[in-house]
Amino acid sequence: MIDVIRSGDMGQGDHGWLQSKSVFSFGDYYKSDRVRFGPLRVFNDDVIQPNEGFGLHPHREMEIVTIMIEGTARHGDSTGDVHRIHAGEIQRISSGTGIEHFNYNDSATDPLRLLQIWFHPNQIGLSPSWEQRKFEQSDMRNLLTPVVSGAKRDRMLHISQDTTLYMSVLGASQSLSFPQNTERLTFFYVIKGEVLLNGDTSLNKGDAAQITHMDQLTMDAVQEAHFLIIDLPPYP
């Protein structure tokens, strides 16, 4: 089954300095049937205005993935580390027993766009840690490229959860297929462009889908599309 969540049906937040869309219940937005999808708890598409951002704030027992779509963020944490996250880079934070961090737009003139994705971990009590890596769009072209995974593999960020996040840039009129385990969950999100799922379900920029009980997912790019897929274990 493909359960489509249109961009306009998500939680919409406009705080002046921040424009945010939340797939799942977050902050002031609450929808009882959309609290999480397996261990996937938060999926926000954020636009942060110049010189603005999230001040120092705490996290515990959460795996946090930040995908930088446009712009550059200045990030720091309670360990004293300060660094930048550029467009095309992905950061993973395991908050574990507790960490504080901040995230600001590093530009004085241009907004940035990023995805914030939070997972419940499959281990608790871990020491806080983070890692970051750049992934070239050329390596994703017409491919499903794994970028974050619970499996420890070269060139992937490691997460403490039985999940794998794939990204792709699919050229217009190109197709891909994703074999699925019918007992697992699949989350799909369009970063840019338009994609047709299984020949009859159209998703545009900012649309998402929760996919269950299927053994195959096909993707056809109506126009060049940048999207991600998250393979997830079922609800505990």
KEKE-3310 file (N, C-alpha, C; in steps of 0.2 Angstrom, whole numbers, plus 5000, padded with zeros to 4 digits):
npx = (5004:5002:5003:5000:5007:5003:5012:5005:4997:5005:5012:5013:5025:5028:5039:5045:5060:5061:5055:5045:5041:5033:5032:5028:5020:5025:5032:5021:5012:5001:4996:4986:4987:4999:5012:5024:5034:5037:5053:5056:5055:5055:5053:5058:5057:5066:5068:5079:5082:5094:5108:5101:5094:5095:5097:5108:5103:5096:5098:5093:5095:5092:5094:5101:5099:5105:5103:5110:5103:5103:5114:5124:5127:5132:5138:5138:5143:5141:5153:5162:5166:5165:5159:5156:5142:5140:5131:5126:5132:5130:5126:5127:5121:5123:5114:5113:5118:5116:5117:5121:5118:5120:5113:5116:5112:5125:5126:5125:5116:5109:5095:5095:5092:5087:5086:5079:5080:5075:5078:5072:5084:5091:5099:5102:5110:5122:5138:5138:5141:5147:5147:5152:5149:5153:5142:5142:5131:5133:5137:5125:5117:5104:5104:5102:5108:5116:5117:5116:5117:5113:5121:5138:5148:5159:5160:5148:5137:5136:5122:5113:5103:5092:5091:5091:5096:5093:5098:5094:5097:5087:5086:5076:5062:5069:5071:5069:5070:5065:5068:5057:5055:5041:5038:5044:5046:5044:5049:5047:5052:5051:5063:5066:5058:5047:5040:5034:5026:5026:5019:5007:5005:5008:5021:5026:5038:5042:5032:5027:5028:5022:5025:5019:5019:5023:5032:5039:5045:5043:5050:5048:5054:5046:5050:5067:5072:5076:5077:5073:5074:5069:5073:5065:5063:5049:5035:5038)
npy = (4994:5011:5025:5041:5057:5073:5088:5100:5095:5093:5097:5114:5127:5144:5155:5167:5168:5155:5143:5129:5112:5098:5081:5072:5073:5087:5099:5112:5106:5093:5077:5063:5051:5052:5051:5043:5033:5017:5017:5029:5045:5060:5070:5084:5097:5111:5128:5140:5157:5170:5172:5167:5154:5138:5139:5134:5118:5104:5086:5069:5051:5049:5047:5058:5064:5076:5083:5093:5103:5116:5129:5134:5128:5133:5124:5118:5110:5104:5098:5107:5108:5116:5118:5118:5114:5110:5112:5097:5089:5077:5075:5065:5063:5055:5056:5049:5048:5061:5077:5094:5105:5118:5126:5136:5147:5150:5161:5178:5183:5173:5161:5145:5127:5113:5095:5088:5073:5062:5047:5034:5026:5009:5005:5010:5022:5025:5033:5051:5055:5060:5061:5066:5068:5071:5069:5066:5072:5067:5054:5048:5048:5042:5031:5021:5027:5021:5031:5032:5021:5007:4996:4994:5001:5005:5022:5026:5034:5029:5023:5020:5010:4999:5002:5009:5023:5029:5039:5048:5055:5056:5056:5064:5054:5043:5027:5018:5003:4997:4984:4976:4971:4963:4963:4974:4992:5007:5023:5037:5052:5067:5078:5087:5090:5078:5062:5046:5033:5016:5017:5024:5033:5049:5060:5075:5089:5090:5081:5066:5048:5034:5017:5001:4983:4979:4971:4977:4992:5004:5018:5031:5045:5059:5072:5078:5072:5073:5063:5053:5037:5028:5013:5003:4995:4986:4992:4991)
npz = (5000:4996:5005:5002:5007:5005:5002:5006:5016:5027:5043:5044:5047:5050:5056:5053:5054:5051:5040:5040:5036:5042:5042:5052:5068:5077:5088:5089:5080:5079:5075:5077:5070:5064:5070:5071:5060:5060:5067:5063:5068:5066:5052:5045:5033:5031:5029:5032:5037:5032:5043:5054:5065:5074:5091:5105:5111:5119:5116:5118:5117:5103:5086:5074:5058:5047:5031:5020:5009:5001:5003:5017:5034:5050:5063:5080:5095:5112:5115:5111:5098:5083:5067:5049:5038:5022:5006:5000:5009:5022:5039:5053:5070:5085:5098:5111:5128:5130:5122:5118:5105:5092:5077:5063:5050:5039:5031:5026:5017:5010:5010:5018:5014:5022:5027:5041:5050:5061:5071:5082:5092:5091:5101:5118:5129:5123:5120:5116:5098:5082:5064:5047:5030:5013:4999:4982:4969:4957:4959:4962:4952:4942:4950:4965:4979:4994:5009:5023:5036:5046:5044:5045:5033:5020:5015:5019:5031:5048:5058:5073:5071:5063:5049:5032:5022:5007:4992:4977:4961:4948:4931:4919:4912:4916:4924:4940:4951:4967:4976:4989:5006:5011:5025:5030:5031:5020:5017:5007:4999:4990:4985:4975:4959:4950:4953:4947:4956:4955:4943:4944:4954:4957:4964:4969:4972:4989:4993:5001:5005:5013:5013:5013:5015:5002:4988:4978:4972:4960:4951:4941:4933:4930:4927:4929:4945:4962:4976:4991:4999:5013:5021:5033:5049:5055:5065:5083)
capx = (5000:5006:5000:5003:5006:5005:5016:5001:4994:5010:5012:5017:5027:5031:5041:5049:5067:5061:5049:5046:5036:5034:5028:5026:5019:5032:5031:5014:5009:5000:4991:4987:4989:5005:5017:5030:5033:5043:5058:5057:5050:5054:5055:5056:5060:5067:5071:5082:5084:5101:5111:5096:5095:5093:5102:5110:5097:5098:5095:5095:5093:5090:5099:5098:5102:5104:5104:5110:5101:5105:5117:5129:5126:5137:5136:5143:5140:5143:5160:5166:5167:5162:5161:5151:5139:5139:5126:5128:5135:5126:5129:5124:5123:5120:5114:5115:5116:5115:5122:5118:5121:5116:5114:5114:5113:5131:5126:5121:5112:5105:5092:5097:5087:5090:5081:5081:5077:5076:5076:5073:5090:5090:5103:5102:5115:5128:5141:5137:5146:5144:5151:5149:5152:5150:5140:5141:5125:5135:5137:5118:5113:5101:5106:5100:5115:5115:5121:5116:5114:5114:5127:5145:5151:5163:5157:5141:5137:5133:5117:5112:5096:5091:5088:5096:5093:5096:5097:5095:5095:5085:5085:5069:5061:5073:5067:5073:5066:5068:5064:5056:5053:5034:5037:5047:5042:5048:5047:5049:5052:5054:5067:5065:5055:5041:5041:5028:5028:5022:5016:5001:5005:5013:5023:5030:5042:5039:5027:5030:5024:5023:5024:5019:5016:5024:5038:5043:5043:5046:5051:5049:5055:5042:5055:5072:5070:5080:5073:5076:5070:5072:5071:5064:5060:5042:5034:5039)
capy = (5000:5018:5031:5048:5063:5079:5094:5104:5092:5092:5103:5120:5132:5150:5158:5172:5166:5148:5140:5122:5107:5092:5075:5069:5077:5090:5106:5114:5102:5086:5073:5057:5045:5053:5052:5040:5027:5013:5021:5036:5050:5066:5072:5091:5101:5117:5134:5145:5163:5172:5173:5164:5147:5135:5140:5128:5115:5097:5080:5062:5045:5050:5047:5064:5065:5082:5083:5100:5104:5122:5134:5131:5129:5133:5119:5117:5106:5105:5096:5113:5108:5121:5116:5119:5109:5113:5108:5090:5085:5074:5074:5060:5064:5050:5060:5045:5050:5068:5082:5100:5108:5123:5125:5142:5148:5154:5166:5184:5185:5168:5156:5138:5122:5106:5090:5085:5067:5059:5040:5031:5021:5002:5004:5016:5023:5026:5040:5055:5055:5063:5061:5070:5066:5074:5064:5070:5070:5063:5047:5046:5049:5036:5025:5022:5027:5021:5036:5031:5014:5003:4992:4998:5000:5011:5028:5027:5036:5024:5025:5015:5008:4994:5006:5012:5029:5030:5045:5047:5060:5052:5060:5064:5048:5037:5023:5013:4999:4995:4978:4977:4965:4965:4964:4980:4999:5011:5030:5040:5059:5070:5084:5091:5086:5074:5055:5042:5027:5010:5018:5027:5038:5055:5064:5081:5092:5091:5076:5060:5042:5028:5011:4995:4977:4978:4968:4980:4999:5007:5025:5034:5052:5063:5077:5076:5072:5071:5060:5049:5032:5025:5006:5003:4989:4987:4995:4986)
capz = (5000:4996:5008:5000:5011:5001:5005:5009:5021:5032:5047:5041:5052:5048:5062:5051:5052:5049:5037:5041:5035:5046:5040:5058:5074:5079:5090:5089:5075:5081:5071:5081:5066:5061:5076:5068:5055:5063:5071:5060:5072:5064:5046:5043:5028:5034:5026:5038:5034:5033:5050:5059:5066:5081:5097:5109:5113:5120:5113:5122:5114:5096:5080:5070:5052:5043:5024:5018:5002:4999:5008:5022:5041:5055:5068:5085:5100:5119:5116:5109:5091:5078:5060:5044:5034:5015:5002:4997:5014:5027:5046:5058:5077:5089:5105:5116:5134:5130:5119:5116:5099:5088:5070:5061:5043:5039:5026:5028:5012:5007:5015:5017:5015:5025:5030:5048:5051:5068:5072:5088:5091:5093:5107:5122:5133:5120:5121:5110:5093:5076:5058:5042:5024:5007:4994:4976:4965:4951:4961:4963:4945:4940:4955:4972:4983:5001:5012:5030:5037:5052:5043:5044:5026:5017:5012:5022:5038:5052:5062:5078:5070:5057:5043:5027:5019:5000:4989:4970:4956:4942:4925:4916:4908:4918:4929:4945:4955:4973:4979:4996:5010:5013:5032:5032:5029:5016:5017:5001:5000:4984:4987:4969:4953:4950:4952:4947:4959:4953:4937:4944:4960:4956:4969:4967:4977:4996:4994:5004:5005:5018:5009:5017:5012:4995:4987:4973:4971:4954:4951:4935:4934:4925:4926:4934:4952:4968:4981:4995:5001:5019:5022:5040:5052:5057:5072:5088)
cpx = (5004:5001:5003:5002:5008:5008:5011:4997:4999:5009:5016:5018:5030:5033:5045:5056:5067:5054:5050:5040:5038:5029:5025:5024:5025:5030:5024:5009:5008:4995:4992:4989:4995:5010:5024:5029:5039:5047:5059:5052:5049:5057:5053:5060:5060:5070:5073:5084:5091:5103:5106:5098:5093:5098:5103:5104:5099:5095:5097:5092:5089:5095:5096:5103:5100:5107:5104:5109:5104:5108:5122:5127:5132:5134:5141:5139:5143:5150:5165:5168:5163:5164:5156:5149:5137:5134:5129:5131:5129:5129:5124:5126:5119:5120:5115:5113:5115:5120:5118:5122:5117:5118:5111:5116:5120:5131:5122:5116:5107:5102:5096:5091:5090:5084:5084:5077:5080:5074:5077:5079:5087:5095:5103:5108:5122:5131:5139:5142:5142:5149:5148:5153:5149:5148:5138:5135:5127:5135:5130:5114:5111:5103:5103:5106:5114:5120:5122:5113:5116:5120:5133:5148:5154:5159:5150:5142:5134:5128:5115:5104:5096:5088:5093:5093:5097:5094:5098:5094:5093:5083:5078:5068:5065:5069:5072:5068:5069:5064:5063:5054:5046:5033:5041:5043:5047:5045:5050:5048:5055:5057:5066:5062:5049:5043:5035:5030:5023:5017:5009:5000:5010:5014:5027:5034:5039:5034:5031:5025:5026:5021:5024:5017:5017:5031:5042:5040:5047:5045:5052:5049:5051:5046:5061:5071:5075:5076:5077:5071:5073:5069:5071:5061:5053:5041:5035:5033)
cpy = (5006:5023:5037:5053:5069:5084:5098:5101:5090:5098:5108:5125:5138:5155:5165:5170:5159:5146:5133:5118:5101:5087:5072:5074:5080:5097:5107:5110:5095:5083:5066:5051:5046:5055:5049:5035:5022:5017:5028:5041:5057:5067:5079:5093:5108:5122:5139:5151:5165:5174:5171:5157:5144:5136:5134:5125:5107:5092:5074:5057:5046:5050:5053:5064:5072:5081:5090:5100:5110:5126:5130:5133:5129:5129:5118:5113:5107:5102:5102:5113:5113:5119:5119:5113:5112:5109:5102:5086:5083:5073:5069:5062:5058:5054:5056:5048:5057:5072:5088:5103:5114:5122:5132:5143:5153:5160:5172:5186:5180:5163:5149:5133:5116:5102:5088:5079:5063:5052:5038:5026:5014:5000:5011:5017:5024:5033:5044:5055:5058:5061:5065:5068:5070:5068:5068:5067:5066:5055:5044:5046:5043:5030:5027:5021:5027:5026:5035:5025:5011:4998:4996:4996:5006:5016:5029:5029:5030:5026:5019:5013:5004:4998:5008:5018:5029:5036:5044:5054:5056:5057:5059:5058:5042:5033:5019:5009:4998:4989:4978:4971:4967:4966:4970:4986:5003:5018:5033:5048:5062:5077:5089:5087:5083:5067:5051:5035:5022:5012:5022:5032:5043:5058:5069:5084:5093:5085:5070:5054:5037:5022:5005:4989:4976:4975:4971:4987:5001:5014:5027:5042:5056:5069:5075:5077:5070:5069:5055:5043:5029:5018:5006:4997:4991:4990:4989:4984)
cpz = (5000:4999:5007:5005:5007:5005:5009:5015:5027:5037:5044:5047:5049:5054:5059:5049:5050:5046:5037:5039:5039:5044:5046:5063:5077:5082:5092:5085:5078:5077:5074:5077:5062:5066:5074:5063:5057:5068:5069:5064:5070:5057:5044:5037:5030:5029:5032:5034:5036:5041:5055:5060:5073:5086:5100:5112:5114:5117:5118:5118:5108:5091:5075:5064:5049:5036:5022:5010:4998:5004:5012:5029:5045:5061:5074:5091:5107:5120:5114:5102:5087:5071:5055:5040:5027:5011:4999:5003:5019:5033:5050:5065:5081:5096:5111:5123:5135:5127:5118:5110:5096:5081:5067:5053:5043:5034:5028:5023:5009:5011:5013:5017:5017:5027:5037:5049:5057:5068:5080:5088:5093:5099:5111:5126:5130:5121:5115:5105:5087:5070:5053:5036:5018:5002:4987:4972:4959:4953:4963:4957:4943:4944:4961:4976:4990:5004:5019:5031:5044:5051:5042:5038:5024:5014:5014:5029:5042:5057:5067:5077:5064:5052:5038:5023:5012:4997:4981:4966:4949:4936:4922:4911:4910:4923:4934:4948:4961:4976:4987:4999:5013:5020:5034:5029:5025:5016:5011:5002:4993:4986:4981:4964:4954:4949:4952:4950:4957:4947:4938:4950:4959:4962:4966:4973:4984:4997:4997:5004:5010:5014:5013:5013:5004:4994:4982:4973:4965:4954:4944:4935:4928:4922:4930:4941:4956:4973:4985:4997:5008:5020:5030:5043:5054:5064:5077:5091)
residu = (MET:ILE:ASP:VAL:ILE:ARG:SER:GLY:ASP:MET:GLY:GLN:GLY:ASP:HIS:GLY:TRP:LEU:GLN:SER:LYS:SER:VAL:PHE:SER:PHE:GLY:ASP:TYR:TYR:LYS:SER:ASP:ARG:VAL:ARG:PHE:GLY:PRO:LEU:ARG:VAL:PHE:ASN:ASP:ASP:VAL:ILE:GLN:PRO:ASN:GLU:GLY:PHE:GLY:LEU:HIS:PRO:HIS:ARG:GLU:MET:GLU:ILE:VAL:THR:ILE:MET:ILE:GLU:GLY:THR:ALA:ARG:HIS:GLY:ASP:SER:THR:GLY:ASP:VAL:HIS:ARG:ILE:HIS:ALA:GLY:GLU:ILE:GLN:ARG:ILE:SER:SER:GLY:THR:GLY:ILE:GLU:HIS:PHE:ASN:TYR:ASN:ASP:SER:ALA:THR:ASP:PRO:LEU:ARG:LEU:LEU:GLN:ILE:TRP:PHE:HIS:PRO:ASN:GLN:ILE:GLY:LEU:SER:PRO:SER:TRP:GLU:GLN:ARG:LYS:PHE:GLU:GLN:SER:ASP:MET:ARG:ASN:LEU:LEU:THR:PRO:VAL:VAL:SER:GLY:ALA:LYS:ARG:ASP:ARG:MET:LEU:HIS:ILE:SER:GLN:ASP:THR:THR:LEU:TYR:MET:SER:VAL:LEU:GLY:ALA:SER:GLN:SER:LEU:SER:PHE:PRO:GLN:ASN:THR:GLU:ARG:LEU:THR:PHE:PHE:TYR:VAL:ILE:LYS:GLY:GLU:VAL:LEU:LEU:ASN:GLY:ASP:THR:SER:LEU:ASN:LYS:GLY:ASP:ALA:ALA:GLN:ILE:THR:HIS:MET:ASP:GLN:LEU:THR:MET:ASP:ALA:VAL:GLN:GLU:ALA:HIS:PHE:LEU:ILE:ILE:ASP:LEU:PRO:PRO:TYR:PRO)
# end
